[in-house]
Structures are given as C-alpha cells and as structure tokens.
Amino acid sequence: MEAIIQERKVNPKAGSYTNQLLASGMNKIAQKVGEEAVELVIEAKDNNKDLFLGEAADLMYHYQVLLAAKGFTLADVIKVLRARHK
C-alpha cells in the first residue's frame, strides 16, 4: 500500500482517491486520520470483526497517506520505535 501511495504522489492518476486526498491538503488529510481513528475506537467496543478490521484498514491507509504527505515512510516510524527500545 505504501508503494502505491508513493507512486500516486509522484505520478498522479486521474480519478485516484489517493490523489484527491493529497490534493486536498494537510488539514483534510489529518482530519481523515482523526475520523478513522474515532471510527476504529467505536468499532473496537463491539464484537463485529469485519467492521473492526475495515476501520483498521481505513485508518492504516489514511495514516500512510499522511506520512507520505509529510515526506515520511513507515520505515521512519519504525526507526523511532526501535530507538525507544534500545
């Protein structure tokens, strides 16, 4: 997924939701991450596996778009996590 998001950032594709989101700006991208996080928390309180995993996927996608928009990757986040556990 990260490779696709990076590819869309470098080579926009007509009709791509990723490109629409990137073009909407940082405030909108951050807002979407917040919305998806709240939706995941709501679904975590219930026992519907499909809804929970769907919201988890939505959050992960929007989080990766946010990282790409800021010029970072998951590898950058993993470096921070590894440094915390040395």
Secondary structure, DSSP 8 states (H G I E B T S, - for coil): -HHHHHHHHHS--TT-HHHHHHHH-HHHHHHHHHHHHHHHHHHHTS--HHHHHHHHHHHHHHHHHHHHHHT--HHHHHHHHHHHT-
